[in-house]
Amino acid sequence: MSAAYDACVLRYSGTDFLSVASRNAAFYVTWFSTVDQARLEDARSSLMNQLARTAAGSPPLFLANESAPLAGSSDSVYGLAQCTRDLKGSECSWCLTTYIGLLPGNFPNNTGGALKGYSCYVSYSKGAFDITLPPRRTAPPPPTDSPSVSTGLVVCLSASGAASFLIVLCLSIWFLLHQRRKRARQTMERELEEGGDELEMEDEFEKGTGPKRFRYGELATATDNFSDKQKLGEGGFGSVYRGFLKDMDLHVAVKRVSKGSKQGRKEYAAEVRIISRLRHRNLVQLIGWCHGGGELLLVYELMPNGSLDKHLYGATNDDGVVLPWPLRHQIVLGLGSALLYLHEEWEQCVVHRDIKPSNVMLDTSFHAKLGDFGLARLLDHGRGSHTTVLAGTMGYMAPECTVTGRFNTESDIYSFGVLLLEVACGRRPVVVLPNDTVVHLAQRVF
């Protein structure tokens, strides 16, 4: 028997179900108002996948919640992911990613939706959540004192109660003061740590000869003060703007990440340490950088034809034209050349961990350039793999990665293989059938 509610889950059974995730969704909750499907999916996909990674790596609560801006509006998409505490991280990840794969099919353009199961729970909403708690049962009235109770006993109990109250009050005051000092100490340590990261990032940039340090005012002027009309796109942890640097006579793309996002800082730091040192014709070139004043900014060469995913599906791209086969062949050859450089030809092995069409940019001649190294990791050549928190995008991750958390060049090649299938057959990597079964493109082909 099982029952689920916004705030809790109740379950019992004649067989042992602990530590094993159940994919069965108890029920769906749908918001019936709608929003533009493409803008919703851009914000929801990156947000929910990040929440799944964070929740699976956050025992014992296995809980994560965050928000991401909704492109083209002042609204945000709020997300929540949680697993029951009896699960292991790998089981939690498997359960959450399965449910997240069901969201586009069940809630294509709904402003909110939730999938509630007995092992995990995912929910999103345009606007903050309003979780309704079950009504509390009214406590029975306290029993009336018997007339036989003596006045002396009442006085004694009153004195004991007053003493107990004073003891509890003193302990509470001590605990609150202790917690305040602890929070102040943690805040100071965090500020020092963040300041250290900034200095470390600055040192990493200064090592390179290519990227230039820009002043914030230069980039604000180049992007018309980051106006909406200059915005090229928006992800879970930042926005990208078109800009023009007059001094360099150069059109650029400026990625703006808020320092308030912890994951955004991590991805910014990864870009600092890795892509600024790479040089290859099929990698997006980093022009410069700027951090300070609450802003993290990276400046890239502008890719006039946008990302590959915008051109794969004729029904969804701007001009409705499907990429011809010669261009598709050229694009996959360029991407393969970039992966060979990252895995074998550079001084260290670079595992990208997020190869997908939206991270493959196209220049004026439709030459492919791989970008977004926010999840990338460096390995020494010959080292087998790297164990880390689950990272990547549903549909492109190798199956063993979701279980072991180990990433290597082979897992990059699996993602590349999924991308090749997507380019070849024009189908998306994950499809939800009418019976809510999730089918991966690789399964469908083989």
C-alpha positions as CSV (number, residue, x, y, z in Angstrom):
1,M,0.0,0.0,0.0
2,S,1.3,3.5,-0.9
3,A,0.1,7.0,-0.5
4,A,1.8,10.3,-1.5
5,Y,1.2,13.9,-0.6
6,D,3.0,17.2,-1.2
7,A,4.8,17.0,2.1
8,C,5.3,13.3,2.7
9,V,5.1,9.7,1.4
10,L,3.6,6.7,3.2
11,R,4.3,3.2,2.0
12,Y,4.2,-0.4,3.3
13,S,4.6,-3.7,1.7
14,G,5.0,-7.4,2.4
15,T,8.3,-7.4,0.5
16,D,11.5,-5.4,1.2
17,F,11.6,-2.2,-1.0
18,L,14.3,-0.3,0.9
19,S,17.4,0.9,-1.0
20,V,15.9,0.0,-4.4
21,A,14.4,2.8,-6.5
22,S,11.0,2.4,-8.0
23,R,10.3,4.1,-11.3
24,N,6.6,3.8,-11.0
25,A,5.0,7.3,-10.9
26,A,2.3,7.5,-8.3
27,F,0.5,10.4,-10.0
28,Y,1.0,13.5,-12.1
29,V,0.1,17.1,-11.1
30,T,-0.4,19.5,-14.0
31,W,-0.7,23.3,-14.1
32,F,-3.1,24.1,-16.9
33,S,-1.8,27.5,-17.9
34,T,0.8,27.5,-20.6
35,V,4.0,29.3,-21.8
36,D,6.2,29.2,-24.9
37,Q,7.4,25.6,-25.2
38,A,10.9,26.4,-26.5
39,R,11.7,29.0,-23.9
40,L,10.3,26.7,-21.2
41,E,12.3,23.7,-22.3
42,D,15.6,25.6,-22.5
43,A,15.2,26.8,-18.8
44,R,13.6,23.6,-17.5
45,S,16.0,21.0,-19.1
46,S,19.3,22.5,-17.7
47,L,17.7,23.4,-14.4
48,M,16.2,19.9,-13.7
49,N,19.2,18.0,-14.8
50,Q,21.4,20.1,-12.5
51,L,19.0,19.5,-9.6
52,A,19.2,15.7,-10.3
53,R,23.0,15.8,-10.1
54,T,22.9,17.9,-6.9
55,A,20.3,15.9,-5.1
56,A,21.9,12.5,-6.0
57,G,25.2,13.8,-4.5
58,S,23.7,15.3,-1.3
59,P,23.0,12.6,1.2
60,P,21.3,12.0,3.5
61,L,18.5,14.4,2.4
62,F,19.0,13.8,-1.4
63,L,17.3,17.1,-1.9
64,A,17.9,20.1,-4.3
65,N,16.0,23.1,-5.3
66,E,17.0,26.1,-7.4
67,S,15.6,28.5,-9.9
68,A,16.6,29.6,-13.4
69,P,15.5,32.7,-15.5
70,L,12.9,32.2,-18.2
71,A,14.2,33.7,-21.4
72,G,12.2,36.7,-22.7
73,S,10.5,37.5,-19.4
74,S,11.1,38.6,-15.9
75,D,9.8,35.3,-14.6
76,S,11.9,32.3,-13.3
77,V,11.4,28.6,-13.4
78,Y,11.7,27.0,-10.0
79,G,12.6,23.3,-9.7
80,L,12.7,20.7,-6.9
81,A,14.1,17.2,-6.9
82,Q,14.3,14.7,-4.0
83,C,14.7,11.0,-3.3
84,T,13.8,9.0,-0.2
85,R,16.7,8.7,2.3
86,D,17.0,4.9,2.0
87,L,18.5,5.1,-1.5
88,K,22.1,5.2,-2.6
89,G,23.2,8.1,-4.8
90,S,23.2,6.0,-8.0
91,E,19.7,4.8,-7.4
92,C,18.5,8.3,-6.6
93,S,20.1,9.6,-9.8
94,W,18.5,6.8,-11.9
95,C,15.1,7.5,-10.5
96,L,15.3,11.3,-10.9
97,T,16.7,11.2,-14.5
98,T,14.0,8.8,-15.5
99,Y,11.3,11.2,-14.2
100,I,13.0,14.2,-15.8
101,G,12.9,12.4,-19.1
102,L,9.1,12.2,-18.8
103,L,8.6,16.0,-18.2
104,P,8.7,17.2,-21.9
105,G,6.2,14.6,-23.0
106,N,3.7,15.1,-20.1
107,F,4.1,18.9,-19.6
108,P,5.2,20.3,-23.0
109,N,4.3,23.9,-22.4
110,N,2.6,23.8,-19.0
111,T,3.7,26.5,-16.5
112,G,4.1,23.8,-13.9
113,G,4.1,20.1,-13.3
114,A,5.1,17.4,-10.9
115,L,5.9,13.6,-11.1
116,K,5.4,12.0,-7.7
117,G,6.7,8.5,-7.0
118,Y,7.5,6.4,-4.0
119,S,11.3,6.6,-4.4
120,C,11.7,10.1,-5.9
121,Y,9.9,13.3,-6.7
122,V,10.4,16.1,-9.3
123,S,8.5,19.3,-9.7
124,Y,8.9,22.6,-11.6
125,S,6.8,25.8,-11.7
126,K,6.9,29.2,-13.3
127,G,7.0,31.1,-10.0
128,A,7.7,30.0,-6.5
129,F,6.2,26.7,-5.1
130,D,3.2,26.7,-2.9
131,I,3.4,23.4,-1.1
132,T,0.2,22.6,0.9
133,L,0.8,20.8,4.2
134,P,-1.9,18.3,5.3
135,P,-4.3,19.7,8.0
136,R,-3.2,19.1,11.5
137,R,-5.4,17.1,13.8
138,T,-6.9,19.2,16.6
139,A,-5.4,18.2,19.9
140,P,-7.9,17.0,22.5
141,P,-8.6,19.4,25.4
142,P,-6.4,18.9,28.4
143,P,-8.1,16.9,31.2
144,T,-9.5,18.9,34.0
145,D,-7.9,18.6,37.4
146,S,-9.5,16.4,39.9
147,P,-11.1,18.3,42.9
148,S,-9.1,16.1,45.2
149,V,-5.7,17.6,44.1
150,S,-4.3,19.5,47.0
151,T,-3.3,23.2,46.9
152,G,0.2,22.3,48.1
153,L,0.8,19.9,45.2
154,V,-0.3,22.6,42.7
155,V,2.2,25.1,44.2
156,C,5.0,22.5,44.1
157,L,4.3,21.7,40.4
158,S,4.2,25.4,39.6
159,A,7.6,26.0,41.2
160,S,9.1,23.0,39.3
161,G,7.6,24.2,36.0
162,A,9.1,27.7,36.5
163,A,12.5,26.3,37.2
164,S,12.3,24.0,34.1
165,F,11.2,27.0,32.0
166,L,14.2,29.0,33.1
167,I,16.6,26.2,32.4
168,V,15.2,25.7,28.9
169,L,15.3,29.4,28.3
170,C,18.9,29.7,29.2
171,L,19.8,26.7,27.0
172,S,17.9,28.2,24.1
173,I,19.7,31.5,24.4
174,W,23.1,29.7,24.6
175,F,22.3,27.6,21.5
176,L,21.1,30.7,19.5
177,L,24.3,32.6,20.3
178,H,26.4,29.6,19.4
179,Q,24.7,29.2,16.1
180,R,25.1,32.9,15.3
181,R,28.8,32.7,16.0
182,K,29.1,29.6,13.9
183,R,27.3,31.2,10.9
184,A,29.4,34.3,11.2
185,R,32.6,32.1,11.1
186,Q,31.3,30.1,8.1
187,T,30.4,33.3,6.3
188,M,33.9,34.7,6.8
189,E,35.5,31.4,5.7
190,R,33.3,31.4,2.6
191,E,34.2,35.0,1.6
192,L,37.9,34.2,2.0
193,E,37.5,31.1,0.0
194,E,35.6,32.9,-2.8
195,G,38.2,35.6,-2.8
196,G,40.9,33.0,-3.2
197,D,39.0,31.4,-6.1
198,E,38.9,34.8,-7.8
199,L,42.7,35.3,-7.4
200,E,43.3,31.7,-8.6
201,M,41.1,32.2,-11.6
202,E,42.9,35.5,-12.4
203,D,46.3,33.7,-12.2
204,E,45.0,31.0,-14.6
205,F,44.0,33.6,-17.2
206,E,47.3,35.5,-16.8
207,K,49.2,32.3,-17.7
208,G,47.7,32.3,-21.2
209,T,48.8,34.7,-24.0
210,G,45.5,34.8,-25.8
211,P,42.6,35.9,-23.6
212,K,42.4,39.6,-22.7
213,R,41.1,41.1,-19.5
214,F,38.3,43.5,-20.2
215,R,36.8,46.2,-18.0
216,Y,33.2,45.8,-17.1
217,G,32.3,49.2,-18.7
218,E,33.7,48.0,-22.1
219,L,31.5,44.9,-22.2
220,A,28.5,46.9,-20.9
221,T,28.9,49.4,-23.8
222,A,29.5,46.6,-26.3
223,T,26.2,44.8,-25.4
224,D,24.1,48.0,-25.0
225,N,24.2,47.5,-21.3
226,F,23.2,43.9,-21.6
227,S,19.8,44.8,-23.2
228,D,17.3,42.2,-24.0
229,K,17.4,42.9,-27.7
230,Q,21.1,41.9,-27.6
231,K,20.4,38.6,-25.9
232,L,21.2,35.5,-27.9
233,G,20.1,32.9,-25.4
234,E,19.7,31.9,-21.8
235,G,20.7,28.8,-19.8
236,G,20.3,27.6,-16.3
237,F,23.1,29.7,-14.9
238,G,23.6,32.6,-17.2
239,S,22.8,34.5,-20.4
240,V,24.7,35.1,-23.6
241,Y,24.6,38.5,-25.4
242,R,25.7,39.8,-28.8
243,G,28.3,42.5,-28.6
244,F,30.6,44.7,-30.7
245,L,34.0,45.8,-29.6
246,K,34.8,49.0,-31.5
247,D,38.5,49.1,-30.5
248,M,39.0,45.6,-31.9
249,D,36.4,45.9,-34.7
250,L,35.0,42.5,-33.6
251,H,31.6,41.0,-33.1
252,V,31.6,38.8,-29.9
253,A,29.3,36.8,-27.7
254,V,29.5,37.7,-24.0
255,K,28.5,35.0,-21.4
256,R,27.2,36.6,-18.2
257,V,27.1,34.4,-15.0
258,S,25.8,35.6,-11.7
259,K,28.2,35.3,-8.8
260,G,25.2,34.3,-6.6
261,S,25.0,30.9,-8.4
262,K,27.4,28.5,-6.8
263,Q,27.2,26.1,-9.8
264,G,27.7,29.1,-12.1
265,R,31.0,30.0,-10.3
266,K,32.2,26.4,-10.6
267,E,31.5,26.3,-14.4
268,Y,33.1,29.7,-14.8
269,A,36.2,28.5,-13.0
270,A,36.3,25.4,-15.2
271,E,36.2,27.6,-18.3
272,V,39.0,29.7,-16.8
273,R,41.2,26.7,-16.2
274,I,40.6,24.8,-19.4
275,I,39.3,26.6,-22.5
276,S,41.6,29.6,-22.1
277,R,44.6,27.2,-22.7
278,L,43.2,25.3,-25.6
279,R,43.8,26.2,-29.3
280,H,42.1,24.3,-32.1
281,R,40.1,25.3,-35.2
282,N,37.1,23.3,-34.0
283,L,36.9,24.8,-30.5
284,V,35.1,28.0,-29.6
285,Q,37.8,30.7,-29.1
286,L,37.9,32.6,-25.8
287,I,38.6,36.2,-26.6
288,G,38.7,37.6,-23.0
289,W,37.3,37.7,-19.5
290,C,36.1,40.0,-16.7
291,H,35.2,39.3,-13.1
292,G,34.4,41.8,-10.4
293,G,31.5,43.9,-9.1
294,G,29.3,40.9,-8.7
295,E,29.6,39.8,-12.4
296,L,31.4,36.9,-14.1
297,L,31.9,37.5,-17.8
298,L,33.5,35.5,-20.6
299,V,33.9,36.9,-24.1
300,Y,33.9,34.4,-27.1
301,E,34.1,34.7,-30.8
302,L,30.6,35.2,-32.2
303,M,29.1,32.2,-34.0
304,P,26.6,33.7,-36.5
305,N,24.7,30.5,-37.2
306,G,24.1,29.6,-33.6
307,S,24.1,26.1,-32.2
308,L,23.7,22.8,-34.0
309,D,20.4,21.9,-32.3
310,K,18.7,24.9,-33.9
311,H,19.3,23.5,-37.4
312,L,18.6,19.8,-36.9
313,Y,14.9,19.9,-36.9
314,G,13.2,21.6,-39.9
315,A,9.9,22.1,-38.0
316,T,11.6,24.0,-35.1
317,N,14.4,26.1,-36.6
318,D,13.8,29.7,-37.7
319,D,13.7,29.2,-41.5
320,G,12.3,25.6,-41.5
321,V,15.2,24.3,-43.6
322,V,16.8,21.0,-42.8
323,L,20.6,20.8,-42.9
324,P,21.8,19.2,-46.2
325,W,23.9,16.0,-46.0
326,P,27.2,17.6,-47.1
327,L,27.0,20.1,-44.2
328,R,26.1,17.4,-41.7
329,H,29.1,15.4,-42.8
330,Q,31.4,18.5,-42.5
331,I,30.0,19.2,-39.0
332,V,30.6,15.7,-37.5
333,L,34.1,15.6,-39.0
334,G,34.9,18.9,-37.4
335,L,33.6,17.7,-34.0
336,G,35.5,14.4,-34.3
337,S,38.7,16.4,-34.9
338,A,38.0,18.5,-31.8
339,L,37.5,15.4,-29.6
340,L,40.7,13.8,-30.9
341,Y,42.6,17.0,-29.9
342,L,41.0,17.1,-26.5
343,H,41.5,13.4,-25.7
344,E,45.0,12.7,-27.3
345,E,46.8,15.6,-28.8
346,W,46.8,18.3,-26.0
347,E,49.3,18.1,-23.1
348,Q,46.6,16.7,-20.8
349,C,43.4,14.7,-21.6
350,V,40.3,16.8,-21.5
351,V,37.0,15.0,-20.8
352,H,34.2,17.3,-21.9
353,R,31.3,15.5,-20.2
354,D,28.5,17.4,-21.9
355,I,28.7,16.8,-25.7
356,K,25.4,17.6,-27.3
357,P,24.1,19.6,-30.2
358,S,23.3,22.7,-28.2
359,N,27.1,22.9,-27.2
360,V,28.2,22.7,-30.9
361,M,28.4,26.1,-32.4
362,L,28.4,26.9,-36.1
363,D,30.3,29.7,-37.8
364,T,29.4,31.5,-41.1
365,S,30.5,28.5,-43.2
366,F,28.8,26.0,-40.8
367,H,32.1,24.7,-39.5
368,A,31.6,23.1,-36.1
369,K,33.2,24.5,-33.0
370,L,32.7,22.7,-29.6
371,G,32.0,25.0,-26.6
372,D,30.8,25.1,-23.0
373,F,33.5,23.6,-21.0
374,G,31.8,24.2,-17.7
375,L,31.6,20.5,-16.8
376,A,35.0,19.5,-18.3
377,R,37.7,17.8,-16.3
378,L,41.5,17.4,-16.9
379,L,43.1,13.9,-16.6
380,D,46.7,12.8,-17.1
381,H,47.2,10.7,-20.2
382,G,47.0,7.0,-19.4
383,R,44.7,7.5,-16.4
384,G,41.6,5.4,-16.8
385,S,38.8,7.5,-15.4
386,H,37.7,10.2,-13.0
387,T,35.0,9.7,-10.3
388,T,32.9,12.8,-9.6
389,V,29.4,14.0,-9.0
390,L,27.0,12.9,-11.8
391,A,27.1,15.5,-14.6
392,G,25.8,15.7,-18.1
393,T,22.5,15.8,-20.0
394,M,19.8,13.1,-19.9
395,G,20.0,11.1,-23.2
396,Y,23.7,11.8,-23.9
397,M,25.3,10.2,-20.8
398,A,26.7,6.7,-21.0
399,P,24.6,4.2,-19.0
400,E,27.5,3.1,-16.8
401,C,28.2,6.8,-15.8
402,T,24.8,7.1,-14.1
403,V,25.6,4.1,-11.9
404,T,29.3,4.5,-11.1
405,G,29.8,8.2,-11.5
406,R,33.0,7.5,-13.4
407,F,33.7,9.6,-16.6
408,N,36.4,9.1,-19.2
409,T,37.1,9.5,-22.9
410,E,34.9,6.5,-23.6
411,S,31.9,8.3,-22.0
412,D,32.6,11.3,-24.3
413,I,32.6,9.0,-27.3
414,Y,29.3,7.6,-26.2
415,S,27.8,11.1,-26.2
416,F,29.4,11.8,-29.5
417,G,27.8,8.6,-30.9
418,V,24.3,9.8,-29.7
419,L,25.0,13.1,-31.4
420,L,25.9,11.3,-34.6
421,L,22.6,9.3,-34.5
422,E,20.7,12.5,-33.9
423,V,22.4,14.2,-36.9
424,A,21.9,11.2,-39.1
425,C,18.2,10.4,-38.4
426,G,16.8,13.8,-37.2
427,R,15.3,12.4,-34.0
428,R,15.8,13.7,-30.4
429,P,17.9,11.6,-28.0
430,V,15.0,10.8,-25.6
431,V,11.4,10.0,-26.7
432,V,8.4,9.5,-24.4
433,L,5.9,7.0,-25.9
434,P,2.1,7.4,-25.3
435,N,2.3,4.8,-22.5
436,D,4.9,7.0,-20.7
437,T,7.7,4.7,-21.5
438,V,11.0,6.5,-22.0
439,V,13.0,5.3,-25.0
440,H,16.5,6.4,-25.7
441,L,17.7,7.0,-29.3
442,A,20.5,4.4,-28.9
443,Q,18.0,1.8,-27.8
444,R,15.7,2.6,-30.7
445,V,18.5,2.2,-33.3
446,F,20.0,-1.0,-31.9
